[in-house]
């Protein structure tokens, strides 16, 4: 009942698009803007003007050094500086930050040159130097995206490859670990506006990153350098920038953790297997990662087909999507060079007007120099960069999507709808699944279906990822289990979202919407979680004095250890039993 592993035209994305947007909607809406104000999409004042090459010219793209930190250009060595002057020297010039309580924030720092004009759909290039002190007190623009009803953020600005840096409070005798955050948002929306002060308070330098998304990050054409992976390469350019510049902000360039949620975590699965990411980070955190998810038909809504690998497509598939999705723009020529020239000549606004053009390019292309093989397969076979990993999911991942697809639009799933969903997803095995998950064992058919997909898709995929990683590197598995996590989207009441997808972000990042809703126990959980994350960033082990013991995940244990994170209990959970993974192991 599911689509084949190869093939699949862009037409399927017209049905997938509405459901695929949900992941973007939730994380974009739940992320609070930084304390300097909400990003408005306006272009910053550039001290060094962009000088795009003439149309059709070959871009001059010096290859940055992505392996060794450049200590010579990152300013004075860190010696207890408290950033009282709020000016830091980077490799391309000094920047002036802004104080926010005990922290200093440096906002909108370019890590790569603007990818526009003849440089639209080229790999990232080094940022230009500037003279004088650059104002880094306001957020930079977000990369091109369209708004949704739940996340009304729009941008047409291509001069967007910027990052934000939040420094820890006070001074320190040693350089601080660095945590680089890759946002999720379905890889079609959002940006670097996550407020890192809560994590920085634990002694980390926190970096949040913009990168190209949707068609701007995933367009694929024959012979196009970077085809299908521009967003992924942007992230690698940002990580390389952090290696070279972290010391200027009090960070340790030799101790960098890359962390992400949802599609951001899927991107990290890509980085773990990408030759271009070698030596760019020392640890990884993958929250609600989608790198090994196998999506049943109908999981993302009626009529939405299944797909064996949720976030990965072959380069050939990505090229097919490009052909179909750019046809309405009049740019689908037989000659790829003509197609590219036509698309580069169009304004961003015109491209964004094509329905679903951002969602159609939601996946990452593999079979390319940046991603030579399917990352899920490479992880399973142990072909990945050896770094410690912290990996987990939420207890009720798929309630998010069921609640928004059905209840939020006033059409809760019925018993008949539940049976039909099971038949669509599991074919001849539908009755076996219904016997294991009878609707009368749940408050509603919708919650029964949400549990089925949480267990089958999310938990099975997360466990497969943990098992693949745990065979080779120190791995710490967790489940975020706060069933009363604040839900602050403007949705109709009555649906129990539980520990929903991305519900843990408000516990890691400052969030002005969630903070007033926290109970004392939830605030304590947030403090514990950030302490765990900081300890892991510091040493590759989340254990630290005063925290409940966290045993590593070992595939040979029965069951392997998973840490449950909830306000009323932090400790082991039998993830295998809780999500009936034995049952699902016997089904395709």
C-alpha positions, 0 to 999 in steps of 0.5 A: 500500500506504500509507494516504491522506494524509487520513482515518485513524481512531484505530483505526490507532493501536491497531496503531501504539502498540507500535511508536511507543513505541519511540522514546520508550523508547530516548531516555527510557532513555538519558537520565541523570537530572541530578546532583541525583537521579532525578526521582520525579514528586513535586510540589514545594512551591509558594510561591504556591498554584495558583488554578484557575478554577471548572469551566467558567469562562473562563480569565483568560490574559494573553498573555505578550510572546514577542518582546522580552526583559524585562531589567527583571525578570531580576535584576542585569546579568551582570558576571562573576558566578560564582553563588557564592551560588546565588541568582538572581532571575527574573521571578516570584521568586528561586530557589536552585540547587545547586552541582555541580562547576564548575556551578550547577544550578537545577531545577524552575523554573516557566515557566508555571502548572499546566495542571490543573482548568479549565485542563487543555487550555488554552494555557500561562498565566504562572507565579504569583509567589512570595515568599521564595527558591524551592528549585530544588535538586531536579528538578520533577515530570515531566508525565503519562506511563505507564511502559514495560518499558525506561523505568519512569518514571510520573507523574500530576502536571499541575503539571509545566511546569518547566525546569532551567538549568545554568550554565557553570563559573566567570565570564565577561566576556560573556553566554553563548549559551543552548541550550534542549533539547526532549526527544523520547521520542515526545512521550509520555514523558520530560522535562527530566532531561537532564544539560546539564553536558557542553554547559555546560562548553563555555560554554553556559547549558543549559535543559531543558524539560518539556512536555505530552505525548500526550493532554494535549498533543494533544487536539483538539476543535472550538472549543478554543483550542490544539486539538492543539498544547498541547505545542508551545505549552508549548515556545514558552512556555518559549522566551519565558521564556528570552528574558525570564530568560536574563540572570539566569543569565549567558545572552545573551537575544539568542542562543538556540539551540533543539535537539532529537532525534527528536520534539523535532526534529520539534517544532522543524520545527513551531516553524520554521513556527509564527507563535507561535515568531517571534523566540523563537530564533536558531538550531536544531539538529535531530537525527534529525528526523522533520519530513519523514519518509514512513513505509512500511507495516510500517516500525514493525512487522508490521500497522502502516500507512504514513503520508505524514507521520510526525508531522503530522495535520490538526486534523480527524484529531486530533479524530477520534482524540479522539472514538475514544480518549475513548469508553472514558472515557464522554466522547465527547459530540456537544457538544464542551463536554460532552466537554471538561467530562467529560474535565477532571473525570477524574483523570489516573490514569483517563485514563492507564488507556485503552490507547494513549491517549498514543501515539494523540496522538503527532502534532502537529495542523496547520491550526490557529492554532499550525500553520496549514499542514503544516510539511513542506510549509512547509519545502519551499516555504521558508515558515519562520523564517530562522535557521541550522540544524544538522541530521543523523541517525545512520548506522543509524537504523532498526536500533533499531526492528528490533532491538527489534521482532524480536530483542529479543523472540526472533523475528529476522526471517527471509528469508520475513519480509524478503520479506513486509516488502518486499511490504507496504512497496513493493508492485509495487516490492518485487523492485526493492528486494530486488535493490538490497538482497539479504539475502545481502549483509547479516549477517541479513535483519533488518539488510537490512530495517533498512538499507532503512528507514534509507535510504528513510525516515530518510536520504531524509527527512533529506536532503529536510529539509536540502535545503529548509533549505539553499536559504534559510539557513546549514545544516550537515548531519551523520551520527553514524557511531559503529557501536560507540556504547554500547548499554546497554538491557537487550536480548538480545545478538547484534543489531548496533545500529550507530550507532542512533537517538538513540545520539549523545545520550550524546556530548552529555549527561552519562550515567552509564550510557554514560560507563564504556563509552566508549573514549578515542576515543569520549570524544574524539568527545564532546568534539569534538561538544560543541565543534561544538554550542557553536560553532554556538550561539555564532555559527551556524557550528560551525567553531572553532579546533582542530576539523576543517573543516565545510563548509556544506550547499549543495543545488547541490553534487554531493554536498552536504556532510555531516560524518561524526562517528565516533571514527576519522574526522571529515570528509565523507561522500557521504550521497547515495551511502551511503544510495542516495538516487538509487535511492530518488528513482526510487521513490514 
